[in-house]
Amino acid sequence: MRKPNEMLNFTVGPVMSSPDILAIGGEQVPYFRTQEFSDIILENEALMKEFVHAPEEAKVVFITGSGTASMEAVVMNVFTPADKLIVIDGGSFGHRFTELCDIHHIPYTSICLESGHVVTDEMLRKFDGKGYTGLLVNIHETSTGVHYNPQMLGEFCRRNDMMYVIDAISSFLADPLDMTEVGADVIITGSQKVLACAPGISIIVLSERALKRVERNETKTMYLDLKGALKNAERGQTPFTPAVGILRQINARLKHIKEDGGAIAEIAKIKAQAEDFRKKIKGLPFEIKSESMSNALTPLTPTGASAHEIFLQLKDNYGIWICPNGGELKDTLFRVGHFGALTHEDNDTLVAALKDLQKKGKI
Ligand SMILES: *Cc1c(COP(=O)(O)O)cnc(C)c1O
């Protein structure tokens, strides 16, 4: 069997890193209370703001913790029990926001979507003028591969004067997202998705409105207190020892993206990778049940086999990881990611393996 580092990885994170990013992971970790390291963080902040098209006054914090740490930090620091939120619950990541609200006693109403379905303007209109103060959404519900319309959700928030929080963890740099245009107050992402670095850092971009709320809020947490993080961020620092090595990887990656044409070029690359795959699987016994796909991944429902069995076959006999689903979707859905250091030839390899399984009567 192949070793983990020899597997071809089509999951949705952690994904394969390019050789230069991997090399940084192998270097000594430098001391970080220095101007040199502050410069790296400040550069990361500027590039993040550029790539999401954040307003000038927006600020960025880097949390050492996976994406969920930043989701929790946002729920705790931006909202209070006096708020009344709407949570778009279209899968396991949407559901996570409801759990976070429960834990932190933030009142909410969830809009529960059937698997594969988008939230519509008609659904939202019912909540107009009802005193809601914020919206939490995973703009790409990664568990089912459904991408919601950020502009439509933004208009709903604007006409109701609501805070607009976007978990774009798997969508940042895969799908177009303009923070200023859609009027988002918070955008969250992480190191192990399209940034294709090691897992362990998540990133929060906050609008001026969100910053004011953080400033006013008494938050019962030390590690996830964004006031401290923001104060330190002014000079390119963090309150506690961050994942220094990953922040250096992120710096190299963001600079490469910039050199290669910025967010637009990166999104185009991932879109081409997705379209190439979707073209090549035509004729295979799979259905796509998403109403609106992200460029980040393709969700596939096998018509005559167990999705989990296909995941195991590819892992054990072909050295390929696709992304399995858990819970209720275990046997009906698997996902193929299109980001990380993947090429169109890698798509050929995966499609050839799937065709081989088909020939053997396994799918
Ligand atoms: C990956 C992902 C997360 C973060 O999960 P972690 O395991 O905590 O990094 C959150 N939301 C979405 C939409 C994701 O795709």
The ligand as an SDF file (V2000), in Angstrom:
LIG
                    3D

 15 15  0  0  0  0  0  0  0  0999 V2000
  -13.1480   22.9970    6.0690 C   0  0  0  0  0  0  0  0  0  0  0  0
  -14.2700   23.8550    6.4910 C   0  0  0  0  0  0  0  0  0  0  0  0
  -14.3630   24.3610    7.7940 C   0  0  0  0  0  0  0  0  0  0  0  0
  -13.3010   24.1850    8.8250 C   0  0  0  0  0  0  0  0  0  0  0  0
  -13.1580   23.0030    9.3780 O   0  0  0  0  0  0  0  0  0  0  0  0
  -11.8920   22.7380   10.3130 P   0  0  0  0  0  0  0  0  0  0  0  0
  -11.8290   21.2430   10.2970 O   0  0  0  0  0  0  0  0  0  0  0  0
  -12.2060   23.2920   11.6280 O   0  0  0  0  0  0  0  0  0  0  0  0
  -10.7190   23.4120    9.6650 O   0  0  0  0  0  0  0  0  0  0  0  0
  -15.4130   25.1820    8.1100 C   0  0  0  0  0  0  0  0  0  0  0  0
  -16.3320   25.5100    7.2120 N   0  0  0  0  0  0  0  0  0  0  0  0
  -16.2790   25.0730    5.9530 C   0  0  0  0  0  0  0  0  0  0  0  0
  -17.3310   25.5130    4.9880 C   0  0  0  0  0  0  0  0  0  0  0  0
  -15.2510   24.2260    5.5510 C   0  0  0  0  0  0  0  0  0  0  0  0
  -15.1780   23.7920    4.2900 O   0  0  0  0  0  0  0  0  0  0  0  0
  1  2  1  0
  2  3  1  0
  2 14  2  0
  3  4  1  0
  3 10  2  0
  4  5  1  0
  5  6  1  0
  6  7  2  0
  6  8  1  0
  6  9  1  0
 10 11  1  0
 11 12  2  0
 12 13  1  0
 12 14  1  0
 14 15  1  0
M  END
$$$$
